[in-house]
Each structure stands twice: as structure tokens, then as C-alpha cells.
Amino acid sequence: MEFLVYLFYIWLLCIISILTVFAHDILALWREPVLSYPVMIVESDDWGAGPLSQAPALTRLVKILNSHIDRRGRHPVMTIAIILAIPDGLKIESSGEYHRIILDHRDFEPIIQALNDGVRDGVFSPQLHGLEHYWPPTLMKSDNSDVQAWLRQGQPQSTEALPSHVQSRWINAVSLPSSPLATADIATAMQEETAVYSRVTGQPALVAVPPTFVWDDEVERCWAKHGVEFVVTPGRRYGCRGNQGEPACTGDVLRNGDSGCGVTYLVRNDYFEPEKGHDANYALAAMTKKVKQGRPCLLETHRSNFIGEDSDNAYAELDSLMQQAQGCFPDLRYMDTLELGRAIRDGSCDLIEREWQRRISPWVARLEQLSHFDKLARLIGLKPVLNLIVFLLSLLLQPRLAGTLLR
């Protein structure tokens, strides 16, 4: 018997040690808001100034999104991260200096009309992506002949054709590793792009999506100064591009509701990219996992899915995703990222779970993300204890907690 008592104390000591080592992350996962209802938002980037084929693509998206509705009578929302300008290739060729064409140019009227139709129907929610999807001096000084040829095209260009590292807007990537931009240059550029965004969209920029997710504190401060409330992230911030052009200078893990320099972070946590194999079934599996964790499902996608050669498949997959999601999650709520962000930040609506008993199951599910903790918890038998707590709560609380045991 005494031996068993010693074993029990050793087991408790192991548990306390593990909890102490991972205390910061464990507490952060607990503090992260828990949603009372499933939420899915498709977040789409790179729309705006560019190929005119975007207009019929946007119109087709509006039709699909309008064909679905949740129990509250809301349609699915696709956020549209807008690029406001592209190079004026003919002027650059003739002058040797950078010139741009803004989205409110008459050539882009069909795109603006399609965007406005979606906003009017409540299925598009504009977000600020950038004045350009690059830092203009980076392109003008590039020694890459393909980049120089791209700058001088006579037709609207797709930034997707550029090398990845020069698509980052808020760094100087003329040479690698990249270097920070001057504070004054960031301030001037931010003032200009937020003003253009308001002029083109008729509304202030409240949500920003950093191109390629590379930005720094100074960019955040400038966003906040000009009214941006939320920054959409991939769960981390990258501050530079490395020697090979890869996103680098990685910061801390970011979670929904975390605060930055005057802004609040939201996290895109999976993908809907049919052109890369992230189809409806893939996104639905991601949705299932996020619901279990009490998180919104923010699915990243890009316009290239919907204007490429295989775009018909992307539209079919989007339609299938909406249909399947509503079937699997009858309480699914559609909303835009701004509405979600304010609910998470303010905790002032029925979307945010306040009862600690109902927060435990999602919190335990989130612990799976801590791979080292998860392995150790399984090894010493902590995981079965946590599962037992979830199971007992599922018997005492509402049926929707049932079935959320960890794998």
C-alpha cells in the first residue's frame, strides 16, 4: 500500500511539473474566447485592381452565396481583401518612374459594380489588403528581368505572377534578407492607402489583411491611427523575409482576441483552396475541428481559385461546402469578420460562452495543439483524467457538449 502511495505522489509531481512547464500556453488557451455557436467565414484575398475577369467571377460568387441561408436568415459572407492599385505599365515604360492605376479608374467599373452588388446583398465584406500587393520601390529596383517586364505590361496584371518575397508590402525586399521600411515611409503610405480605400469603397478601413502576412509594430500603429480595429493573421506574425525569400523573423503565437499595437488580432486557421486540393471536404473537416475547439473557422482562399482554368471546380466546391456545413452544423452562424471580431473583443453578445463549465471541453480540445504537452499528458495518464472531466460535464450540461472527447 505504501508503495502505491509513493507512486501516486510521483504521478502528481509529474502532472504538476508538466502543468508548470506549459503554464503560459495552457492559460493562453483558456483565456482565448470560446464560441457558443459554430461560425464559418471564407476569407478571400487579392481582389480589386487587376484582371477584368474578376467581374464575372465576383458576380458568380454572389449568386452562390445568395443561395444559402442560416437559421437567422443570414447568407454566408465572403470577405474580400482589396488591392487598390496596379502599375501603369505604359507610363512606367515611357518615364522610367513608378505610376499606378487606382481601382476607381473607369476600366475597373465592372469590378466595382460586382463588389458593390455583393456588399449590398450582405455576402461580401470588404477588407483592406493594401494600396498595392508590394512595395513599389522594391519592384522598381529589382534586378529580376521578369519583375521588370511585369511592371511594364499594358494590360491589368495579376500580382500572383510575381516572386513571393516581392509581394510583401511592408518590407524592403530589394535584397535578401529584407530590411525594415523607414517609419516615415510607412506613415505616408498608410495615410494614402486608407484614404484611397475609403474613397473607393465608401467606408473606412476597419479590418486589415497584411499582404503575405509580413508586417511589424510600426505598421500596426499606423493602422490603428487610421481607424483599423482588427488585423487578420495566420496565428503568427512574420517580420521579414529571410535569405531564401521565406517569411521569417517569426513572433509569438497569436490567438483570437489578442491585442497588438492598438489593434486586435483574429486568426485564419485553415484553408479553402480547391486549386491546391483544399476542397469542400477538407474545409468541412477543418470546420469540425474548430467547432470542437470552440473557435470560429476562418478559411483562407484567393481569387486565383475563381479566375483560373479550373475555376468551375472551385465554384462547385464552394457551393458544396456551404450545403454540407449547414447540414452538419444546424446552428451554424454566418457573419463577417468585423462582427466576429467585435464580439470576441467586447464579449458582449450571446456568441461568446461565459460559463466556465462549458469552456472546459473546448479548452481540453485546444490542448491537442500543444504537441509536446499532448504527448506527455498521454504518457503519464493526464489525458484520461481530462477526458473524464469532459465526459462528466457532458452528462450534467447541455447535450451539445457530448461527443467532444479527445481522440
Order of alpha helices (4+ residues) and beta strands (2+ residues): alpha-alpha-beta-alpha-beta-beta-alpha-beta-alpha-beta-alpha-alpha-alpha-beta-alpha-beta-beta-beta-beta-beta-alpha-beta-alpha-alpha-alpha-alpha-alpha-alpha
